[in-house]
Amino acid sequence: MTDVVKGKSKEAFIAHFGCEPEYLSYAPGRVNLIGEHTDYNDGFVLPCAIKFGTALTAKKNGTNKMRLLAVDINNDTDEFECSATYTAHPTKTWANYLRAMVALIMQKGHKVEGLDVAISGDIPLGSGLSSSASLEVTFGNLVSQVFGLNIPLQEIALTGQACEALNGCKCGIMDQTISACGKADHALLIDCRSLELKHIPVPAELDILIVNSNCKHALVGGEYNERREQCENAAKIIGVKALRDATMDMLNAKKDQMDEVTYRRARHVITEDDRVLKAIDAFKQGDLAKLAELMYASHCSMRDDFEITIPEIDGLVEIIRKAIGENAAVRMTGGGFGGSVVAVVEPAKVEQVKAAIDAEYEKISGKKATIIETHAFDGAAFTKL
């Protein structure tokens, strides 16, 4: 799919701007295998980059203005001056990520000039696969490379996180980091406090299935920020910097000082961090049974303690578990309130999973699910054309 979106971006650039582009930038979306809502609690996550992403073709335009074409949003356009002052567009959400990226880069003293840019991507919007992070990273890397700024990819990821905050979502660092720093055939263990990265091989005999419920989620809503505030409140009551530093014994010792909802939010994060570290061992040992146990426990924790699943997502997980039987490594993935589930499966069982979803999911949701087969891909890349 990567070559398709790159070609689509280039064709649209030529048609719209009337010349050939000089640069190509690409960054993938991601699926998180395990470790949900742990990132902004300074914890651990284990995502991998996927085969879908966002491609930009571009050329310097000799002005001080960014001129943008969003191919997949009905060829919508935006134009803004390169400035260290962030000015949001009142209606074009997609453009605000790029406006924020330019402002934040320039606030660090870097000089940025005008570009003509055509944007095309194939990450399903609202699927929980990080279309916004992919856009931020590929654009940030484009600006860095074209103007010789030499901004490390990990710093571009952090800047992308700051773009989200400027646009109302206090997300963690996972999505941008895996989009920037992914490695083919590996998941990426991210320590969200130290930002230390470790590439964890995904066994070649396992496939990754992403099943989009087609119930779109939107993280800029209040639920995400509310969960973050609840976690911060729990950490304060326990007396730690972040829930990454807490244990279940510490939480239980303070249980009578917090309401039941705050307790359950903290329990999810503390137990989820533990599951991420155990999942690494399961991958290293090729222990699918253990991975299945950990991923389903993660899903149940998101459903019951963090309360971010919806009936359609829960139904998908149970359909897949029933189809595979033992060793069903499946869970909701992403921020929640819709989106997708992820399953790590043996290739021989892919077709029976697909058949089960086709037969059962529409009965519980009124929708068809979209099934994506992928493996772990490389992160951001830049090319001079």
N, C-alpha and C positions, 0 to 999 in steps of 0.2 A: 504493500500500500504506500510505502514511502515514496517510491518513484512516481506513483500516480499523483500524489499531492504536489510533489516538486514540479512535475510537468504542468499541472494545472495552474500553479502559481506563476510559472514562467510564461505560459500562454496568455494568462490574464494581464500580466505586466506589459507584454508587448502590445496587446490590444488596447489597453487603457492609456499607457504612457507614450506609446508610439516609438519605442526604441528597445534595444536588447538590454536585459539586466546584466549587471557586472558581478553580483554576489548572490550566493545561496546560503541560507542559514536554516538549520533544522533542529528541532528538539522533540523528543517523544513524550507521550503521556505515560502514566504509570498505573500499576496495580499494586496494592499493598497486600502482601501475603499474610502478614500478621503484625499486630501492634497498632491498635486504633485509638486515637485521642490520647496517645502517650507522648506525642512529640512536643506539644506545648506544656507538658508536665516534666520536661527535661529528661524524658525516658528514652526507650529504644523502639525502633521500627525496622521492618524488614520488607521493603518494596523491591520491585524490579521494573525496569522500563519495558514498554510494550511496542508492538509493531505499528501503532498509530501515533501520529504526531502532528506538528505544525511546521509548515515550510514557508519561508519568506524569500522572495527574490527582490533584489534592490539595486539601486544605482544612486550615486551622489547627484543632487540636482542643482548645486551651485547657489543655493539660497540658505536661509536660516530656518526653513520650514520643513517639517515632516509632512509628507503627503501620502496618505495611507488608503489602500484599497482592500476591503474585506470581501474576498471572492465568494465565500460561503454564506455571507449575510446579505444576499441579494445585491452584491457589488456595492455595498455601502461604502462611503468614503469619509475621511476626516482629514483635517489640515490644522496644524498648530505650530507655533513658533518654538524653537528650541530654547528653553529657559530653565533656570534652577527653581523657578516658582511653579508649583503644581496647580494647574487650573483644570478642574474636571469638566468634561462635557456633560451637559444636563441630561442627555438621553442615551448616548452611545457608550454603554458599559464596556464593550470590547475595547474601545479606543482608550478608555481611561487607564487601563493597565499599561499601555505604551506611553501615554502622557506622563504617568507617574514614573516609569522607568527612566525616561529622559531627564526629568527633574531631579531624581535621586542621584543619577550618575553625575550630573552637572554640579550638584551640591557638594560633591567630593572634589571639585576643582578640575574635572575633566572637561575638555572642549568637545562639543558635539555640534555638527552642522547638519544641513538638510539632506534627507534621503527621500526618494520615491520608493515605496514598498508595496508589494502585492502579497497578501496573506491567504494561505489556503491550508486547511487541516482536515483530518478525517477522524478525530476523536469525537465520538457521539456526545453532543452537548447534554449536560445534566445526568451523565452516566456515572459520575463519581470517579472518572479516570483522569482528572486533572488537566482539562483543556486550558484553563487559565494559566496554570504553572508552565505548561508547555509553551504558551504564547509569550509569557514574560521572559523565559530563559532564552528562547530562540531570538527574540528581539534584543535582549540585553547583550547576548553574545555577538549578534550582528553589529550593533553599535560599537562594541569594544574592538572587534576585529577590523572593521572598516576604518576607524579613526585611530588605530594603533594604540589603544588605551591599555592593552595587556591586563585586563581585569581577570583574575582567576575565576574559573567556573563556579567554584564554591562561593565566591563573593557575589557573583551574579545571582546565584540562588538566594542568598540572603537579601539582595536588593529586590528580587521578585517577591519574597515574603513581605518586605516593607511595602511593596506596591499593593498587596492584598489588604494590609492594614489601612493604607490611605483610602481604600475603597470599601472599608467597612467590615472586613473579615479578619479577625485576629487569629489567623491560622498558624500552625507550626511550620517547621522548616522542611518536613519530609518531601513534599511534592516537588518543590523546586530543586532540591538536592539530587533526587534520583533522576529527574529530567536532565540535569546538567552533567551528572557524574556516573550514570549507569554504565554497565559493562556487559557485553553479550554473554549469555549463558550463566550469569551470576545474579543473585539477589544482592542487595546492598544493606548491610547492617549499619544503621546510623545511630550514633550516640548523640542525642539531640541537645545535650549539654556541652560536651567538648567539641562536637562536630567531627569527631573521629569517624572515619569510614572504613569498613571492612567488607571486601567482596566475598560472598559466600557462594560456592558453586551449587547450581541447581542440578541434581542428577539428570543425566541425559535421557534416562528411561522414563522421565515424568513429563507430562504435558501440563500446561497452564490453561485452564478454561475460564473465561470471563463471561458471565451471563448477565446481560443488561435487562433489568426488569421493565425498562421503558416507563418506569414511574420516576420522573425527573426530580432531582433534588436541587435545592438552592441554598448554599451555605451562608450567603450574606444575610439570611434571616436571623432572627433573634435566638433560635435554639442553640446554635453553635456557640455563640458568645456567652449564652447563659450557662452552658456546660463548663466552659472555661472558668467563669466566675465561681461556679460551685466547687471546682477543683482547687482553685486558688484559696477559697475560703476554708476548705478542708485542710490544706497544707498549713494555713495560718493557725488553725485550731490545734493541729498535731504538733506544731512548732518546728516545721522543717521549711527549707527554701522552696522546695517543690515536692510533689508526690513521688517523684523518683527516689527521694531519700527516705520514704516511709516504708514500714513493714506492716503486715497485718496485725502483729502484736501491738505496734504503736497506734494503729488505727483503733483497734478494739479498746485500748486503754482510754481513749478519748471519746468513745462512742456516745456516752451519756451527755457530752457537751455539744453534739451536733444533731440536727434533725435527720430523720431516716433517709431522705433523698440524698442529702450531702454525704452521708455514710456510704450509700450504695455507689454513688459516683466515684468516691475515693477507692472503694473496694475494686471496682472495675480496673482502674488505672494501675493499682498496686499489683493485682494478679495478672494483668495483661503484660506488664513489663517482664514478669517472671516467665510467662508463656513464650515471649519472643526469644529469650535466651535459651530456653529448652528447645524451641523450634530449630535453632541453629544446629544444635547437636543432632536433632532428628534428620535434618538435611545432610549433614556430614556423614551420618551413618546409613543414609538411605532408608530410614525407618518410617515408612509411610503410615503404619498403624499408630505410632506415637504422634506423628504430625497431624493425623486425622483427629486424634483425641484433643490435641491442643487447639486446633482450628475450630472445632465445634464448641469447645469450652469458651473460646473467644467470642463466638457468635452468641452463645447463651448469655454471656456477660453483657454484651452490647444490647441484647434484647431485654434483659431483666434488670440489670444494675444501671446501665447508662441510658437505656430507653431511647435508642436511636434507630431501631429497625421499624419496619412497617409490615402489615400482614402479607403483602405480596412477596417481600424479601424473605420473610420467615418461611413462606410456602415454598419458594424456590429452593431454599436450603434443604427442606425436608424431602422434596421431590428428588433431589440429587442424592441425598443419603439413602433413600429407599432404593434408588436405581443401582447404586454401587454396592450397598451393603457395608460390610466391614471395610475399613481403610478409606472411608469417605472424608477426605480432607477438604472441607468446604465451610465457608463463612461469608457473612456480609463484608464488603470492602468499601472503604471511603468514609466520608464524613457522616453518612447516615441519612435518614428521612427519605429513602428512595435510592436510586442508583443501581449498583451491581453486586453480584456475589462472585467470589473467586473459588475455584476448585483446582486442586493439584491431583491429577489422575494419571493412571497408567493408560498409554495410548489405546490398548485393546478395549478399554471401557468407554472411550469417548462417544462412540456411536450410540451405545445404550443410554448414556446420559442425555444425549441430544433427543433421542426418541421419547424418553420419559418426559422431558420438558415440553416437547411438541404436543404430547398427548394430554398432559395434566395442567400446565401453567395457565392456559387461557380459561380453564374452568374456574380458577380461583381469582383471576384478576381481570378478565375481560380483554386482556391484551396478549399479544405475541411477545415472547422474549427474543432478544438478539444474542446469538451465541458467537463468541470470538475465541478462536484457538490461537494461542501465541506462545512464545517462549521469551526469555529475557534478552533484551536488545541493548545496543550501545546508547549512550546519552548524546548530548548536544554535539553538533558538527557544523563546521563552516567551510565553504569552498569559494574560491575565486573562479568565476566562469570564464 
